[in-house]
Amino acid sequence: MAVQEARQDERDGVHGGGCTCGDCPHGARAGHRRAVAAFLAQRDGFAAGQGLPAAVAHSASASRQWVSDELTQSADAVAARARAEGGAWLARLQGRTAAVVWGAFVLLLLTQSLTAIGAGWTAARTAGLLAALVVAGALTAASWFHRARGGVLAPVIGEDNRLSTSRAVAVAWVLFVAYAVLVLAGRLAAASGHTERDALLDGLELARGAGVLTVLAVVCTIAVLVRRVVGLRVLGQRLQKLPADRPRAADLLTDDAGRGTFADIQYVVVSAVALAFAAVRLARRPDQLPDLPWGLAVVVLISAATYLAGKYAEGGRPVILSVVRAREAGDLDAPIRTGDDIEIRGAGFVPPGAHSADRLSRMVVRIGPVNVHVPLVPVAGGFSNPTDTLLTVPVPADVEPGRLDVQVVTAAGVETNACTIDVTD
């Protein structure tokens, strides 16, 4: 029993939170979980008034600043653990994506075998399996070259480390069309008569696959255009973007904050339905490109246009609406003086995906020439300051009396408009 405990302790020591094994993700994952648990316990303890040193307990402002600094340091440690865990997760994703690709190939093989009972094995079935084998092999090779970036999923992971809906839809259509062309190529290679070869070549005519090719051109254009639109809006400070710790499947249907969005959901659903229809058409007529009906093709085009319009409409620049002196119960009404707290009211102060403590702690309020970091005020289950519509910060003693501009710099680095206040002696 003692030997087993010693071995367990040895394993825990090797694969603990500070594990440095080359390809071992266990240490990063366990370390991140422990860091998150410690941070949550610390935050809830501070929210309940526990853990404050006696040197700062007598001053509300000093205790608030001390708590904010402690939480910021802990949040930075959690963020470092999250980045390490995200990198390890991407590294081990390569094997999983390759397994999914070959699992799909085995599923196709079983389907072909079962449907061949009674109907007999045909050259089209052989061509379909060979085409699937070529596609699976190409994807496996590509996943190995991109093994540090998620394997097969690397092309659909955006610059913000999230799965891109537009790229995922475009890649799905590209793979399907490539598979369909390979099926026709296999049929053409096995054809023995001129009549059969001519019929297969006629199946590649534009009139046969105009719907599928139009949809392919549009979704690929949307994927490139969306990247350009998002990049320009970020540079123009009309859209706030922060990278995620790691990509998630839900990214295809949600925004950066994890909320489901109509534009993304309808684009994925409509494209999946159209792809399923095209796959059935290919299975029924493997001698030509799937002739996607123009009605269904137009539905996909409308869905793509809706998705693009949603990308233009999302986001917005943060804005300050007003700045007032914060007043507690029993305080007298007075002008803003150094040492007072001010409330900054507006919208868009917390970018989507920036609700973690390490990103909330990056928010800065510029009062004249002085930069004031927004203090973290913990409550049970979260923070009461800062919020998306309200910030409370102190006016430091370094601020000179007079008319001063107030600006907020969000975690994404975007500056708000300036709001003028009067600071008196």
MOPE-V100685 format. One record per run of one state. SS is the DSSP state (@ for helix, = for strand, . for the rest). FROM is the first residue (numbers start at 0). LEN is the number of residues. Records with the same first field share a line. If there is no record, write none. Layout:
SS=FROM-LEN ; FROM-LEN
This chain:
.=0-1 ; 14-11 ; 47-6 ; 57-2 ; 115-7 ; 145-1 ; 149-1 ; 157-5 ; 163-1 ; 190-3 ; 202-3 ; 235-13 ; 252-1 ; 254-5 ; 260-1 ; 284-9 ; 313-5 ; 325-10 ; 337-3 ; 347-9 ; 360-3 ; 367-2 ; 373-3 ; 379-2 ; 385-4 ; 394-7 ; 409-5 ; 415-3 ; 424-1
@=1-13 ; 25-22 ; 53-4 ; 59-56 ; 122-23 ; 146-3 ; 150-6 ; 164-26 ; 193-9 ; 205-30 ; 248-4 ; 261-23 ; 293-20 ; 356-4
==156-1 ; 162-1 ; 253-1 ; 259-1 ; 318-7 ; 335-2 ; 340-7 ; 363-4 ; 369-4 ; 376-3 ; 381-4 ; 389-5 ; 401-8 ; 414-1 ; 418-6
